[in-house]
Structure formats: C-alpha cells, structure tokens
C-alpha cells in the first residue's frame, strides 16, 4: 500500500491523475492504514521539498493535503515542544495532529481512537457542546427562555414586536412610530450557550457563551447605546445621525458609526479587547485615554491602561462565531477557559499548570470527550468528576 500511495501522489503532483486514480486515492485516505501511510508520505515529501499543492484535487483529499502542508510547514518553521494541532474537516470527524517531531493522524471511531479511550476511561463521561440558549428579560422584568420558546412572536414592547426566528436568532420589528419611552431589554447567554440578535435598527449581534447585552427595544435617543459583558460581535447598521456606542462592563466604551467588530470582556481574561474587522471605531478607556482603530487592529484595556496591537489574527478572534475553537499560540490555561465557558464545566489544576502551547483549530460542535482525546495526545492528562475537569500532572 505504501508504494501505491507514493505512486498516486506522484501522479497527482504531475497533474496526470485520472478519475479512477482519484477515487483510489480517496479510498486509501479513508482506510485506517492508508491514513497513517499518508501522513508519513506527506511528511517525507514535505521535508524533501518534493510535494506541493498544485492542480485540482477536489473535495475531501484537497482539504486534507492543504491542512497537512500548511500546518506541518508552520510546525517546522517554529517548532514548539509538545504542540498539538487539531482542525475540523467536513468529513468523518477527522483530526490532524502535528507535533514537533512528526505528523500523526487520528480519526474518530478508528482503532487508535478506541485505544485512547481504553487508556483514558475518564473520557467516556460525555458532555455535549454548547448550543443556542439565551434568556430575554423585558422592561417589566418578565423573563423568556428563548431556547424553549416556540418560533414566532414572543413578546411586544410598545410598538415593537419581538420575534424568535429559526436557528437561534431574535429579531425586533417596529410596527408603528416609536414612542418616547425607553424600554430596556436584556439578553443573557449562559455558560454553554450562544445566541444571535437583530437590534431594532438592524444591527446584527452575536453573543458568545456567558455573555449579555442590554439595549432599548427602540432607539429613540440621539445615541444608540448598548451595554455588554462577556464576548459580543457586532455588525452595526450605518446611521451617521445616530452614533452607536457600546459600554463595556469594566469601564471602557466603543464609539461607532457603522462597522464590524468584536468586544471581549470576560472577567477571567484579565482585560477587555476590541478587535476591528471593518470600518472605524474609537475605544475610550478612563477619562482621557482613547484610540481610533483601523481594520486588523485590537485595543486592549487593563486597569484603564490602553494598548493597541496591529495585524491581529482576526481568524482567531472570530473563531467562536464561526463555530470553531482557535488555539493558535494558546496556553493550556487559555484553552481551558474557553472549554469551561462552552461546555459549562469547572476546570481544576491538581498540581500547577503544565507549560503547553497549542496550534490550530477544532470544531466547537463536538462532545467534550472527543476533544479530550485529542488533547491527551499532547500528554495532557485529565479526570472528570461530574462537571468538573481536573487537569493532572503530566
């Protein structure tokens, strides 16, 4: 099989791969033994400079090759001791691991998977990932659990109808002239929840887990002002006559005309971060410190001290909104904080925090046990006690 895989890759590289050979290559990649051989072949050819991605290798195999090449190349340029890479592919729950010393391939349901489960019986305790969950609190104090509410109209605030749409989204629709009364609403997502919201002005809002946004049911004042905690992504509807301001729990604020940006203000992260994707925003910290961001910049605020970073990895910032964990250059503590919020678990370190850094991405839409199997390949050991995840000494 090894010789045949070498041959097919060579034919592919020459651009002469026939349809029958393409199907054979796919079959080899789907085979457990072929997976291991594939990783070894690609690793050898990358190291020798033989292999590059050209031509048209469609679908499954193209994504595999791209991921191996890109991340294996990155690992060689910047080797880190005990670095796992994980990435979700759109097929067979496949996960690729790249370590400093080589390339390893893991596939859910494979013999290797069962072996890991046998070695780590604690991972049999499954915890489902987060989902679309939120509670809406109206101006009169009435609370509506949105994940259990039926689609359609769920409430009314003055001349504004509040409608639950399919796919975890809430929308506000004006049905007449706005009254002068300010009716404040609050949406909160729990740990293990996320939700999307269309504000009365058309601004689109995404709430990450353990987040909240307070806003009026109709923007009747000169400034469209909302208040948030946790992590929230905004696509603000443009209105130069009515600026948009986000007050961040912790003290800073973000002033907007019309733009796309992410604000993270989790208390356990130690700082507030505003990342600009499009447009322009002014971040204000304290009485006299402010900065106007350009796309790709991030402002961080800690104890009213304002810092700006350029060329930020926007894919990492926005991974949560796109259904991914992005662990690029993330410490174990950073990874565990994300897991704690999304899986609604408590993380405990039995004997200090192992100095491990991670690279890559993995879907947020998998059970905790599958994610722990991947992390275990980085020599991270765990024990689960109910909803408590205990990190053990390596």
GIRA-V126181 format. One record per helix or strand of 2 or more residues. SS is the DSSP state (alpha for helix, beta for strand). FROM is the first residue (numbers start at 1). TO is the last residue. If there is no record, write none. Layout:
# GIRA-V126181
ss: <SS:SS>
from: <FROM:FROM>
to: <TO:TO>
This chain:
# GIRA-V126181
ss: <alpha:alpha:alpha:alpha:beta:beta:beta:alpha:alpha:beta:beta:beta:beta:beta:beta:beta:beta:beta:beta:beta:beta:beta:beta:alpha:beta:beta:beta:beta:beta:alpha:beta:beta:alpha:beta:beta:alpha:beta:beta>
from: <2:19:32:59:85:94:102:111:121:131:135:143:152:160:169:184:193:204:212:224:244:253:260:267:272:281:289:298:305:314:324:330:332:346:357:368:381:388>
to: <14:30:48:77:86:99:107:119:124:132:137:145:157:165:174:188:198:207:216:235:248:256:265:269:278:285:293:302:309:318:326:331:343:349:363:376:385:392>
